[in-house]
Amino acid sequence: SATLVDKNLRTARKNAELLGVSDKVSWKNLDIARFLSSAASKTYDIIFVDPPYDIALDIHLPVLAFAEKTLIENGVLIFEHPKKCELSEHAGTMQRSQIRLYGDTAISFYEHEDR
């Protein structure tokens, strides 16, 4: 199953329907700040974050704090951001394990440090 969070879910819903997975998706029509404060009791295997690039730097620390509490022991946080955006190497128990660059895009992978 997957939880998709966005203020505009139209495209995501269409893609889920085309893939035949709509019944496996929980839809949250929220901004990221509201979701982070409302979902702290769940656990996740994978968290993928693809924010608007202009807010990536502003939300990465709250996302890392959320992942620290909700990501399972062997889980991974995948955070897409502009290459020029310098994200933290670690926060709390979350440590960046790798970064991949694709043109102007970077994808940072974070895991729990004790892993």
RAWO-V980158 format. One record per pair of residues at least 12 apart in sequence whose C-alpha atoms are under 10 Angstrom apart, sorted by the first residue. I is the first residue (numbers start at 1). J is the second residue. D is the distance in Angstrom with one decimal. If there is no record, write none. Layout:
# RAWO-V980158
i=[I:I]
j=[J:J]
d=[D:D]
This chain:
# RAWO-V980158
i=[1:1:1:1:1:1:2:2:2:2:2:2:2:2:2:2:3:3:3:3:3:3:3:4:4:4:4:4:4:4:4:5:5:5:5:5:5:5:5:5:5:5:6:6:6:6:6:6:6:6:7:7:7:7:7:8:8:8:8:9:9:9:9:12:13:13:32:32:32:32:32:33:33:33:35:36:36:36:36:36:37:37:39:39:40:40:40:40:41:41:42:42:42:42:43:43:43:43:43:43:43:44:44:44:44:44:44:44:44:44:44:45:45:45:45:45:45:45:45:45:46:46:46:46:46:46:46:46:46:46:47:47:47:47:47:47:47:47:47:47:47:47:48:48:48:48:48:48:48:49:49:49:49:49:49:49:49:50:50:50:50:50:51:51:51:52:52:52:53:53:53:53:53:53:54:54:54:55:56:56:56:56:56:56:56:57:57:57:57:57:57:58:60:60:60:60:60:61:61:61:61:61:62:63:63:64:64:64:64:64:64:64:64:64:64:64:65:65:65:65:67:67:67:67:67:67:68:68:68:68:68:68:68:68:68:69:69:69:71:71:71:72:72:73:73:73:73:73:74:74:74:74:75:75:75:75:76:76:76:76:76:76:76:77:77:77:77:77:77:77:77:77:78:78:78:78:78:78:78:78:79:79:79:79:79:79:80:80:80:80:80:80:80:80:81:81:81:81:81:81:82:82:82:82:82:82:82:83:83:83:83:83:83:83:83:83:83:84:84:84:85:85:85:86:87:88:89:89:89:90:90:90:90:91:91:91:92:92:93:93:93:93:93:93:94:94:94:94:94:94:94:95:95:95:95:95:95:95:96:96:96:96:96:96:97:97:97:97:97:98:98]
j=[21:22:23:24:25:26:21:22:23:24:25:26:27:44:46:47:24:25:26:27:28:44:47:25:26:27:28:29:30:48:49:26:27:28:29:30:31:32:34:35:36:49:27:28:29:30:31:32:35:51:28:29:30:31:32:28:29:30:31:27:28:29:30:27:25:27:49:51:59:62:63:59:62:63:66:62:63:65:66:67:62:66:66:70:66:67:69:70:69:70:69:70:71:72:67:69:70:71:72:73:75:67:69:70:71:72:73:74:75:76:77:67:70:71:72:73:74:75:76:77:67:70:71:72:74:75:76:77:78:111:63:66:67:70:71:75:76:77:78:79:109:110:76:77:78:79:80:107:109:63:77:78:79:80:81:107:108:78:79:80:81:107:79:80:81:80:81:82:80:81:82:83:85:105:81:82:85:81:79:80:81:82:85:86:87:81:82:85:86:87:88:87:79:81:87:88:91:87:88:90:91:92:91:77:79:77:79:88:90:91:92:93:94:95:110:111:91:92:93:94:92:93:94:110:111:112:91:92:93:94:95:110:111:112:113:92:93:94:94:111:112:111:112:111:112:113:114:115:111:112:114:115:110:111:112:115:94:96:97:109:110:111:112:94:95:96:97:108:109:110:111:112:96:98:99:107:108:109:110:111:99:106:107:108:109:110:99:100:101:105:106:107:108:109:101:104:105:106:107:108:101:102:103:104:105:106:107:99:100:101:102:103:104:105:106:107:108:104:105:106:104:105:106:106:108:108:108:109:110:110:111:112:113:110:112:113:112:113:110:111:112:113:114:115:109:110:111:112:113:114:115:109:110:111:112:113:114:115:108:109:110:111:112:113:109:110:111:112:113:110:111]
d=[8.7:9.6:8.6:4.8:5.7:7.6:9.5:9.6:9.8:6.5:4.9:6.1:8.5:9.2:9.3:9.5:8.7:5.7:4.6:6.0:7.1:9.5:9.3:7.0:6.3:5.2:6.0:8.3:9.6:9.5:9.9:8.7:6.4:4.7:6.0:6.2:7.3:7.1:9.9:7.4:10.0:9.4:8.4:6.6:5.4:5.6:6.1:7.3:9.3:9.2:8.1:5.0:5.2:5.6:8.6:9.6:6.8:8.5:9.4:7.8:8.3:6.8:9.6:9.3:9.0:8.6:9.6:8.6:8.2:9.5:8.7:8.1:8.2:9.0:9.9:7.7:7.4:9.2:6.4:9.4:9.6:8.4:8.7:8.5:6.9:9.0:7.0:6.3:8.5:7.2:9.0:6.1:8.7:9.9:8.9:8.0:4.5:5.6:6.2:9.9:9.6:8.3:9.7:6.0:4.9:5.9:9.6:10.0:7.2:8.8:9.4:9.9:8.7:6.0:5.6:8.4:7.4:4.6:6.7:8.6:9.3:9.9:7.1:8.4:9.2:5.6:5.1:5.9:7.5:10.0:9.4:9.9:7.5:9.3:7.6:8.1:6.5:4.7:6.1:8.1:9.9:9.7:8.4:6.0:4.7:5.9:7.9:9.9:9.4:8.4:7.7:6.2:4.8:6.1:8.7:9.6:9.9:8.5:6.3:5.0:7.0:9.3:8.4:7.3:7.4:9.4:8.3:9.5:8.6:6.0:6.2:9.9:8.7:9.5:9.1:8.8:9.5:9.2:8.8:8.2:6.1:7.9:7.7:9.7:8.7:8.2:9.2:6.5:7.5:6.7:9.3:9.7:8.1:9.4:7.1:8.1:9.8:8.5:7.8:9.2:7.2:9.7:9.7:9.0:9.0:8.1:9.5:9.3:8.3:6.5:8.0:9.0:6.6:9.2:8.4:9.8:7.3:7.1:8.8:8.1:9.9:9.4:7.7:9.0:8.9:8.9:8.5:7.1:6.3:6.1:9.8:9.8:8.7:7.2:10.0:9.9:9.4:9.9:9.7:8.6:8.3:9.5:8.8:8.3:6.7:9.7:8.6:7.3:7.3:7.5:9.6:6.8:8.7:6.5:7.8:9.5:9.5:9.7:9.4:6.7:5.8:5.1:8.0:8.9:9.8:9.0:10.0:8.1:5.7:5.0:6.5:9.3:9.5:9.9:9.5:6.7:5.8:4.7:6.5:9.1:9.4:8.3:5.6:5.2:6.5:8.0:9.7:9.5:9.9:7.2:5.9:4.5:6.4:8.9:9.8:8.8:6.0:5.4:6.3:7.9:9.3:9.6:9.3:5.9:4.7:5.6:8.4:9.7:9.3:6.9:8.3:7.9:5.2:4.9:4.7:8.2:9.8:7.6:8.3:8.4:10.0:9.4:8.5:9.8:8.4:9.9:9.3:10.0:8.6:8.1:9.3:9.4:8.6:9.8:9.8:9.7:8.8:8.8:9.7:8.1:5.4:5.4:7.6:9.9:9.8:6.1:5.5:4.6:5.7:9.0:10.0:8.4:5.3:5.5:6.0:5.4:9.2:9.7:6.7:5.5:4.1:6.4:8.7:8.6:5.7:5.5:6.5:9.2:8.9:7.4:9.5]
